[in-house]
Amino acid sequence: ITVRLYADGKEKTAVKLNEGNNWTYEFKGIPKYTSDNGTVEVVYTISEDQVDGYTTSINGYEIINTHIPEMTSVTVNKVWDDMNNQDGLRPQSITVHLLKDGQVVKTTEVSSDVNGLWTYTFANLPKKDQGVDIVYSVSEESVESENPTEENYIEASFADVEEVVRCKNCVYRSPVR
């Protein structure tokens, strides 16, 4: 990163900070007073050139770079093709798992809302891990049914991906882009 030193609002020098210098630099040999009879102190300030993906705040001579990771979400909808629960076999809830790179990271129970929709959104999920896109997937625990011909499935929609995936008691993987 580039840090600039200003004396009374005028740029005096710029230095590069990096891991090699432990992100620190000490400005040495700079005058404390202006040439006005040596009685007026120089006001020193610093700034930093914009660092992509970060916001910068400066507190005195401390520079704080803050990165807020990009987040995403995965919405799951349970679809029942059972003639509106004609045979009364539909359970009160189902269990849905969110997987991150193949490992279960969250589990939730999904049931009907007041409108009869079975939906849940896994929100505020990090989009990347160490700069690499995380692959999220969803799975549903098997639903016991006396009618093996029922066409029940879950739909998963991944934020930032223009597709809705339908699967029947399966896992679908979609990279979050």
HELIX and SHEET records of a PDB file:
HELIX    1   1 GLU A   19  ASN A   21  5                                   3    
SHEET    1   A 3 LYS A  10  LYS A  16  0                                        
SHEET    2   A 3 THR A   2  ALA A   7 -1                                        
SHEET    3   A 3 TYR A  44  GLU A  48 -1                                        
SHEET    1   B 2 THR A  55  ASN A  59  0                                        
SHEET    2   B 2 GLU A  62  THR A  66 -1                                        
SHEET    1   C 4 TRP A 118  PRO A 126  0                                        
SHEET    2   C 4 MET A  71  VAL A  79 -1                                        
SHEET    3   C 4 TYR A 153  PHE A 158 -1                                        
SHEET    4   C 4 VAL A 164  CYS A 167 -1                                        
SHEET    1   D 4 GLN A 103  VAL A 110  0                                        
SHEET    2   D 4 ILE A  94  LYS A 100 -1                                        
SHEET    3   D 4 VAL A 135  GLU A 140 -1                                        
SHEET    4   D 4 TYR A 172  PRO A 175 -1                                        
SHEET    1   E 2 LYS A 128  ASP A 129  0                                        
SHEET    2   E 2 VAL A 132  ASP A 133 -1                                        
END                                                                             
